[in-house]
């Protein structure tokens, strides 16, 4: 498995507006994009960083978001560390050979279970995979940015 760097980090916050205020006003980051996915039960905010990575804030949205329970169990903080890999399939195969517990195998969203990574969910992100909010050629997505 070839991890080539960090792609992005997802921070779970209780309140998206309070999170945005913290990262923008106290840490000096510029809000790049914000979106509500009430059908998925989340609000998201993205802060692009100079090195090409980004921070993503997520917060529960709507009634009975699955993130309400995650917040109750774990509190706010790092939710996902997305590591860039050369090849997703090769990385999955290598981890399976090492008996690693994975979530989402045979889907585009593959994670190393937090039990294996000392409490942090690690996502395997193909280094050449675009991000819809940042890299989209879709005029509807681009217009929302």
N, C-alpha and C positions, 0 to 999 in steps of 0.2 A: 504494500500500500504506500503510495507516495503522497503524503501531505505536503502541499506546497505553500501553505500560508493560512492566514485567517481571512475568511470572506466577509463575515459580519457577526455581530453579537446582538442577541435579542434580550432586552431587559423587560421584565414583567413589573408593571406598576399598577397600583390600585386605581389611580385616576389619571387619564391621559393628559388632561390639561395641566395638572400639577407636575406631571413628569416632563412635559414640554417646557414648562416654566423653569424647572430645575436645570435641564440640559441646555436650554437657550440662554437664560439670564444669569445662571450661576457658573456654568461651565464654558459659556461663550460659543456654543455650537449653533450653527444656522439650520433651522428646520427646512428640510428639502421637500418633504411631501407628507401629507396626512390623509388618512382615509378611514371611513367607518364601514365595517362589515358586520352589521347587526345580525344578518342571517347566520354568520359564522360565530357571532358572540364576541367580536373583538373590535377594538379601535387600534389603529396603528399610526405611528409617527416615525419618520426616517430622518436621520442626520448623516449626510455624506461627510466622510473624512478625507483629508488631503491625500492619504496613501491609497485611495481607491476602495477602502473598506467603508462600512457604515455601521451605525448603531440604529437598532430598531426598537422602539418602545411599543409594547402591547399592553392593553388594559381590557378588562371585561366590558362588554357592551350588551345592552339588552337584558332580558330576563333570563336567569339561570344559565349564564355563560359557564362553560367548563373551566374557565380560568378563575372563577370565584372560588372553587374548591382548591385549585392549585395555590392561590394566594392564602387561603385559610391554612393549608398544610405547610407551606414553605415560606410565605411572606414575599415581599418584593425583592428583586435582585436579578441576577443572571438567570435566564430561563434556558437559552440555547446559545452554544458557541458553534458557529458554522465554520468548519475547516474546509478550505479548498483542497480538492484532490485532482490528480491528473485524470483518472478514469474511475467513474463511480462503480461500474461492474467489477473491475479488477480489485478495487478497494473492498467492496462487499465480499468478494470471494476470499481475499486474504484474511479478512476479519472472521469470516465463517470458519476458515481453516484453523484459526486460533481459538475457536469455540466462543467467540464474543457474542453477547446477546444483542441483537439488532432489532430495531423497530422499523417497519415499512419496507422490508425487502421486497423486491419486484415492483416497487413504485419509484417515482422520481424523488420522494422524500424519505431518505434513509437516515436513521439516527442510531447512535451507539447508546444503549440504555444507560441511564444515570447511575445505576448500581456499579457499572464497570468503570465509570469516570468520576468516582468520588462525589456524586451528587449533581453533576452537571450533564445535561443532555447535550450530546455533540451531534451535530448534523454534518453529513458528508455532502459537500457542495461541489459539483464539477466545476473546475476553474474557468471553463469557457461558457457556463450557463448564464444567460442574461437574467437580470432582475426586472420584472414587469414595470415597477414604479420608476426605474431609472433608465432602463435600456430599451424601452418599448418603441417600436415603430408604429404601433397602433394609435391612430389620431385621437381616439376616445380616451385612452390611458394618458397620452401626452397632454391632452387638454385639461386633465384633472391635476396635473402637476403644477 
